[in-house]
Amino acid sequence: MVDSIISIHDVKFNYPAGIAALKGLTFEVAQGERVALLGPNGSGKSTLILLIAGLLIPTSGDIRVFGEKTNSKNFQRLRSRIGIVFQDPDDQLFTPSVIEDVEYGPKNLKLPDTDIKIQSAQILEKMGITHLKNRPPHRLSFGEKKKVSLATALVLKPELLILDEPTANLDLVSRRNLIDTLNELSRAGTTIIVSTHDAEAIPELADRIVVISHGLKLGEGKTSEVLQNKDLLEQSGLEPPTIVNLFTELKNQGLIKKVPLTLEEGKEELIKILKTTL
């Protein structure tokens, strides 16, 4: 794959208790791609993103990010180019106030104070959380914590953004805002990796899917292809999005030629059907 930002080759990982979380994964991610790691809870997705971020080291195999092995000394200098958002924001937010959490990364890199203030103010405004800057994170709602967690990752303008279950437990408005923000980043050239079991959200989050189950890669491909591969998803203990199930049946009856993946695409197809049948 040309211009690979992430290269994963035969990666295995065992936890100290002897539990094999990953059993030989191999795939690559190109610059600017939006890739979803899709699999049920316990499939090894969260372990994999910690490995990609260099927070865990493979038991065997190689992971290269920006051309450097994640277990090399040189990898440490690349951390500022990687943003990571954990599934539980309480694992990410640890200072007395929102602004201190957002400024922590830039301060840790010893950026000039003026730059820190400017970048932090910009990201707070972008995320719509300026009014929360002096609030203690533990007093925020779950959705607000998610936004702050994303702000701490985006303040350094990372080239690679990794998110673990980003849509989990979000209300519809927060979910929509998150998807819009990630798509805006993608259009600006950010490479995005999303770990999720939320097949419904993937059409708007990823162009390609890597399906993982029990530490193994069961398949990968374009989002449209994978989400219509019912057999592959069932092997992983997953189901296609509701809209895909519905329109696959309509396609089987000869009413449509292409199965839509998003609600907006589904509306357009329904309008076409109604116009031809009424």
C-alpha angles and dihedrals in degrees: 000000000000119000094003112190092185125034118181118185124185092323118186127178131187125187117225092261088062096258111149105221096171125027108191113320121186127179142113137228122211127217112279095013125139107217128179122206099210123192144114123277110287094027094119099259096125091047090052095053091049088053092049090051091051093243090119128032121225118252085221138348129047136279118189123187118185085354095301126110109245091230094055125103090237091061092073091070090056096058093094088063091059126071121192130190117194124217092243110049090203086071089060106037115071111141127092095256142028094244092053091052091050093047094045096086097048091045091050088056089049095237117172113279092238092055091047092053093046096046093045093049091048095052093045089053093045091052092045094238103111089117089060098053096107096039121107108248093229089063094057129097118254092256091050091050089052090054092049091048090053090048091054088054096044099045091085091049095236122207090214122042120191121190129186113210092331096178096047114127094355122139117238096263094048090045092052092047091049093051091048091050093050092048090051089053090049092053088053090057104263115148109230130200116187123189111201149138090206101107090174092067098043099085088065095040107044143035093196134032132208110197114213129184130168090352095306133107106239095181147319138209147119114331093244092053098045096046090054092048098094094174093055092048093047090053086059094047091252137118131219116257113279092247091054091051092050097047094041086064090050089050091051088055091052096247096120137021101207128043112228119223103197135051092247092053089047092054090052092051092048091051090052091050092048092049092053096044103041 
